[in-house]
Amino acid sequence: MEFSTEAIKMMAEIMVKEIEWVGIGKGGIRKGENGMSEFLRTVGAEALGSYLERADEQAEESRLLL
């Protein structure tokens, strides 16, 4: 898969700011890494849910047009 380098950098910066805000990094590298992994899983689940909702809406709109 190819992803936008710009999008990756923007999302990484958001992630760093969130981890700093929550204070996870203060617990050492392992706690920071675990916190980032948890953050990514949470964001991924939210993104997947939004993606599936949009796909359902688009499929419903297509059915209505037929």
Rosetta constraint file for C-alpha pairs under 8 A:
AtomPair CA 3 CA 7 HARMONIC 7.44 0.50
AtomPair CA 3 CA 8 HARMONIC 7.27 0.50
AtomPair CA 4 CA 8 HARMONIC 6.29 0.50
AtomPair CA 5 CA 9 HARMONIC 6.22 0.50
AtomPair CA 6 CA 10 HARMONIC 6.20 0.50
AtomPair CA 7 CA 11 HARMONIC 6.05 0.50
AtomPair CA 8 CA 12 HARMONIC 6.00 0.50
AtomPair CA 9 CA 13 HARMONIC 6.18 0.50
AtomPair CA 10 CA 14 HARMONIC 6.31 0.50
AtomPair CA 11 CA 15 HARMONIC 6.11 0.50
AtomPair CA 12 CA 16 HARMONIC 6.16 0.50
AtomPair CA 13 CA 17 HARMONIC 6.21 0.50
AtomPair CA 14 CA 18 HARMONIC 6.19 0.50
AtomPair CA 15 CA 19 HARMONIC 6.11 0.50
AtomPair CA 15 CA 36 HARMONIC 7.54 0.50
AtomPair CA 15 CA 39 HARMONIC 7.82 0.50
AtomPair CA 16 CA 20 HARMONIC 6.07 0.50
AtomPair CA 17 CA 21 HARMONIC 5.97 0.50
AtomPair CA 18 CA 22 HARMONIC 6.09 0.50
AtomPair CA 19 CA 23 HARMONIC 6.03 0.50
AtomPair CA 19 CA 24 HARMONIC 5.67 0.50
AtomPair CA 19 CA 25 HARMONIC 6.57 0.50
AtomPair CA 19 CA 32 HARMONIC 7.57 0.50
AtomPair CA 19 CA 35 HARMONIC 7.23 0.50
AtomPair CA 19 CA 36 HARMONIC 7.06 0.50
AtomPair CA 20 CA 24 HARMONIC 6.53 0.50
AtomPair CA 20 CA 25 HARMONIC 6.34 0.50
AtomPair CA 23 CA 27 HARMONIC 7.93 0.50
AtomPair CA 24 CA 31 HARMONIC 6.39 0.50
AtomPair CA 24 CA 32 HARMONIC 5.37 0.50
AtomPair CA 24 CA 35 HARMONIC 6.28 0.50
AtomPair CA 25 CA 29 HARMONIC 6.71 0.50
AtomPair CA 25 CA 31 HARMONIC 6.58 0.50
AtomPair CA 25 CA 32 HARMONIC 4.47 0.50
AtomPair CA 26 CA 32 HARMONIC 7.52 0.50
AtomPair CA 27 CA 31 HARMONIC 5.42 0.50
AtomPair CA 27 CA 32 HARMONIC 6.73 0.50
AtomPair CA 28 CA 32 HARMONIC 6.10 0.50
AtomPair CA 29 CA 33 HARMONIC 5.98 0.50
AtomPair CA 30 CA 34 HARMONIC 6.11 0.50
AtomPair CA 31 CA 35 HARMONIC 5.99 0.50
AtomPair CA 32 CA 36 HARMONIC 6.17 0.50
AtomPair CA 33 CA 37 HARMONIC 6.21 0.50
AtomPair CA 34 CA 38 HARMONIC 6.19 0.50
AtomPair CA 35 CA 39 HARMONIC 6.08 0.50
AtomPair CA 36 CA 40 HARMONIC 6.09 0.50
AtomPair CA 37 CA 41 HARMONIC 6.22 0.50
AtomPair CA 38 CA 42 HARMONIC 6.19 0.50
AtomPair CA 39 CA 43 HARMONIC 6.13 0.50
AtomPair CA 40 CA 44 HARMONIC 5.86 0.50
AtomPair CA 41 CA 45 HARMONIC 6.10 0.50
AtomPair CA 42 CA 46 HARMONIC 6.28 0.50
AtomPair CA 43 CA 47 HARMONIC 6.04 0.50
AtomPair CA 44 CA 48 HARMONIC 6.00 0.50
AtomPair CA 45 CA 49 HARMONIC 6.15 0.50
AtomPair CA 46 CA 50 HARMONIC 6.29 0.50
AtomPair CA 47 CA 51 HARMONIC 6.06 0.50
AtomPair CA 48 CA 52 HARMONIC 6.09 0.50
AtomPair CA 49 CA 53 HARMONIC 6.19 0.50
AtomPair CA 50 CA 54 HARMONIC 6.28 0.50
AtomPair CA 51 CA 55 HARMONIC 6.21 0.50
AtomPair CA 52 CA 56 HARMONIC 6.11 0.50
AtomPair CA 53 CA 57 HARMONIC 6.20 0.50
AtomPair CA 54 CA 58 HARMONIC 6.09 0.50
AtomPair CA 55 CA 59 HARMONIC 6.08 0.50
AtomPair CA 56 CA 60 HARMONIC 6.10 0.50
AtomPair CA 57 CA 61 HARMONIC 6.15 0.50
AtomPair CA 58 CA 62 HARMONIC 6.15 0.50
AtomPair CA 59 CA 63 HARMONIC 6.27 0.50
AtomPair CA 60 CA 64 HARMONIC 6.26 0.50
AtomPair CA 61 CA 65 HARMONIC 6.35 0.50
AtomPair CA 62 CA 66 HARMONIC 6.61 0.50
